[in-house]
Amino acid sequence: MAENRRLAEVLTAMASDTGAIDEVVAAARTESPEVSRLPEAETRRHVEIMLVAGLAAFTRAPAPDEQDFAAAARLGADRAAQGIPLDALLRGVQAGRSRAVEIAVGRAQSAGVPADVLLAALVDFGYFAGSLERHVISGYHAAELELSRTARDLQVHLLRLVLREDAGDLTAAELARAGLNPDGLYHCLASDVADPRLARALERWLSPAALFGSVDGRWAAVVPRLPTNALDAAVLVVASPAVPLAELGPLHSLCRAAATAGTPTGLHGLHPLTELAGDIALAAQPLLAELLAAELLGTLDPADDFHRQLVSTALAYLDHGQRLDQTGGALHVHANTVRYRLTRLQELTDSWQADERRTVPQTLRWWWALRTWLNQHAAR
């Protein structure tokens, strides 16, 4: 039928619509605070997979196969490994599903799809959604059972207590079972990694004495000594100073904030917490950052590649001590090219002074504005 083809066209377009996916992701994260603690990219990854499968059923496509349900089972397994409670997971899944249906129905009605065709598709989707949810639960319980069969389940439980500021509630015997000395000094390691497969690469990097796992959806560890071997994965891991166990909770919060702030900048490898103090402080003021970027760089066009090049050059210039030669070396261009770009930036903004040596507060304002502008308009 032509009406069915029209519905299929509407929903196929929706499956690749970034705006629609954004709304489904936002609904899932709003309804489930536990899910919202995960990086947004982690939620988006699963939404994109499951949205395509769900819309196939919505358009009365051939019956979903095991590959569609395997994606749902992987979602359940990943969230179990990340320590997300099952009821929180299901709240997120159901909220995302409801928002997807609302968007789909609205677009289909606007496209003139008859009510009886929409109703039939909704009935089919209801059966599919029930099966999808059962596979999410099945995958979650399977992973949960696998974790409970190993000593690691206990270790992850203790890690979460230690890093959630509950270390004082643990007995010496419980700490000893996890290989921790109540009187010892330990480093906290934190990252923005939520993907269990990438987390396993980080675990292989640690020494056998480490206690590691997922805390609030992101990989973390407690170690008596910092790793000396190179980290192969291109991820950022932030390390606290060595402190008593009772002090790790607050430091874990800071390390996580540093990892979240530093990861989008491309920083990777092992870095001390204090090195990222500025990133943490600035990330806590996103509204101020937006105002600053708008004030200093509001005349630039983010769709213009040359404007983006000017901003990147200016940021590199500040990162390299306002030295033309060092900036040119970092960007693989001549120092005169750097000078030309900075002059053009001055002409376009009226506030950047190409030959000016800035005070520390002036440098901070410009560095923050430049980095914020680039992050705001980063290509997806």
Buried (B, 14 or more C-beta within 10 A) or exposed (E): EEBBEBBBBBBBEBBEBEEBBEBBBBBBBBBBEBBBBBBEEBBBBBBBBBBBBBBBBBBBBEEBEEEBBBBBBBBBBBBBBBBBBBEBBBBBBBBBBBBBBEBBBEBBEEBEBBEEBBEBBBEBBEEBBEBBBBBBBBBBBBBBEBBEEEEBBBBBBBBBBBBBBEBEEBEEEBBEBBBBEBEEEBBBBBBBBBBBEBBEBBBEBBEEEBBBBBBBBBBBBBBBEBBEEEBEBEBBBBBBEBBEBBBBBBBBBBBBBBBBBBBBBEBBEBBBBEEBEEBBEBBEEEEEBBEBBBEBBEEBEBEEEEBBBBBBBBBBBBBBEBEBEBBBBBBEBEBEBBBBBBBBBBEBBEBBBBEEEBEEEEBBBBBBBBBBBBEEBEEE
